[in-house]
Amino acid sequence: MDYKELLQKRAKQSKVYSSHQMIGLMIAEVLEDREHKALYIKLAKNEDSDKLLKLAKSVAEKKDVRNKGAYFMRTWQMENKRQKERENLRSK
């Protein structure tokens, strides 16, 4: 194996430096959506990672969902919206 092949092999391997990166990659694996792993990493950094992972696992268990990534995002958005509405009602 020459140096160029070695670099190409290493580039394909995942490098995780923090916990939110690991959580984001786990979510991408669970949802079978490696294309959007950067999005999941960003979500895990800014949001409650346990809650996100639990939601991803519940979406993955649903057999009738074709696009698990899109379903996950829509469910997360609706849940966030409900939570903000509850917080607004409490503050009034």
N, C-alpha and C positions, 0 to 999 in steps of 0.2 A: 504494500500500500504506500503510495507516494504522499507527499505533504498535502497536495491539493485535495485528494480523496479523504484524507484525515480531517481536513477543515470542513469539507462538505458533510461528513458524518457527524462531526461535533455540532455543526450549525443546526442539524435536525433534532438534536437532543434538547430537552427542556431544561432551562436553568431557573431555578426558583430561589429567590433571595429573601423573601418575606412571606408572612402567613397569608396576607391577602392575595398574593400571587398564587399560592397553593390552592386556596379556596376557589379562586376564579378558574383555575385549570380543572379542579374537581367538578365544578358546575358545568363547564364545557364538555367534560367527559360524560357526565351523567345525562346531559341533554343531547349527546351525540352531535355537538355543534362546535367543532374545533375552529371553524372559520372565524367565529366571533369571540375567541378566548380573551382578546384585549378588552372587550366590552364587559365581560364577566369579571375580569380582574379589577377594572375600574369600579364596578358596582360593589365588589367585595371590599374595596378600599374605603368607599364612602358610606356604605350602608352596613346594617347588621348582617355579618357573614353567616351566622348560624341560621337566621331566618331565611336568607337567600338559599342556602344549601337545603334546608328543609323543604322549601317551595320547589326547588329543582327536582328533588327526589319524588315529591308527590306528582309533579308533572310527568316525570319519566315513567311512573307506574301506570299512567293512563294509556291504555292500548289503542284507543281511537284517535289519538292526536297525531297528525301527520308531521307538522312542523313544531317540534317541541320547543325550540328556541323562541319562536314567535309567540307561542302560547305562554311560555314562561314570562316573557317581557310584558305581555298584555295583562296577565294575572298580577304581576308585580306592580304595574302602573295602577291598576284598579285598587289594589290593596293600599298603596301609598295615598291615593286620592281619598279613600275612605278614612284613613288615619288622620290626614290633614283636616278633613271636615270635622271629625270628632274633636280634634284639638281646638279648632276654631269655636265650636259650640261651648267647650269648657271655658275658654277665655272670655266669653261674653257674660 
